[in-house]
Amino acid sequence: MSVLEQISKPKPRPLAVTIIGEAGLGKTSLGATFPKPIFIRAEDGLKSIMHSAVPDAFPVLKSVEDLWPQLWALAKEDHAYETVVIDTVSTLDTMFTDWVVDTDPNKPKSINQALGGYGAGYNMVSSQHRRLRKGCEYLLDRGMNVVFLSHADTSTVSPPDGNQYTRYTMRMHDKSMQPYVDNVDLVGFLRLEMFTKGDGDVKKAISTGDRQLVCHAMSANVSKNRFGITEPLEVKQGENPLAAYITKGEKA
């Protein structure tokens, strides 16, 4: 077969999604609304879900070494799950960091000194995130959606053509963010819907408790999508705001 004969229209694939949000906003609950989910847990966020609605989950990871068998089981063994939710990659980042420091024979005091310093420790942590993202590619090929949850943090951005500003981002080193931002279909920032109340200079930020998922590019937070979404999506309890974009894949 020639190279040109290999050309075809790409087949629809399941979603690869990153959801970022501050603690208590419902990242885990939102992840549980994806089709037939199974949770890989770096932390025990499922306590926030009503018992009757708690999804299936692997045991909470005690170490980095526990992660890979859980991931490979989903990639290689027969099962009926349609979504894997990793809760959270920011907590995994801490586990990866501790692992790099603890396994360095030179016994460094911190990740800054690990593997000889000069950023080598951060590079090793980043390589573990890339390994995780590559492993999830096998799950996508099997027809599973992949959802990465992350705690939010703030960082200062210094663009070469403008003034500095602060934005919400993932709680991890910049080097480790790339697999969850560049190589996914959607990055959503979960936030409370806010409005201001008051007259003149005396105004207060008020929230009704309603939540939004911001999926389009904004200076205030890391977010993007490949579906042409240009407005925040309303997040209702027990409903998936991305349901219209989820394509059921064929299980390998």
Phi, psi and omega in degrees: 000130179285167179298318181294329180289348179274355182289134176204167176284132179301139178280148177302140180238159173296172182274143165245117191228141170244129179241123183247140178188159177287164182299138174086001182273350175105030178299314181296317179298321178293318177300327181288348179275354177286158185299129174038067186277152169230132185260132164260120193245114169275345176214163185263075180277351184288349178297340181279353182259139178305142187304321183291341183250006182293126179281171176291152182205148169287162173302149178301135182297130174265338180203169177299325182298338179283338185294311191294319177299324178294317180294315182291330177298318178292329182281330190247332186265157179286136177197170183254006182287144182246352180215137169250131178246123179257114191238101354237158178287339177288324174289324174300324179301319177296319179293318177299318180298313179299322181296316179298316181293315185291331183267355177287119182297341179279357177053061179291158179278339182204172180295335179295331181262351186296143175057032178093000178078201180057033177086000183295324179296315178297323178297322179292319176299315179300322180295328178290322175295320178294324177297318178297314180297321178294321177297324179292339177297325176296324179291320176299319178296333178278355179098015180261138168288150178235124182237119176259123175259145181214140170290153181265152173217174177246150177216158179263129179253133180239082181292148181290344184242021181196186181276158176297148173209164181252141179219159173282139180214188179279147181277076177192168179297146182306324182297333184269349184285330191310314182298334184262355180245308183286320191254044175223165181280333185205136169242117182248136175256118182273125184216163172279142175285123186242151170213159182260148181223135179134172182245151175061225181275350181263096181229149179237146175275124184241143175229141176274354185095352177291145183247152177230150173248111180272119185241357180256162184297130177216152178286338185281343183201160174283121179195153179190167171200161180252019186243006180078019178286126184238358180229153177301143179263136177288135180250109179260148182302125176080001180243149180260115182291349181255013185304324183292344185254000182273121178255126179289118180273167177270126180289134179279000000 
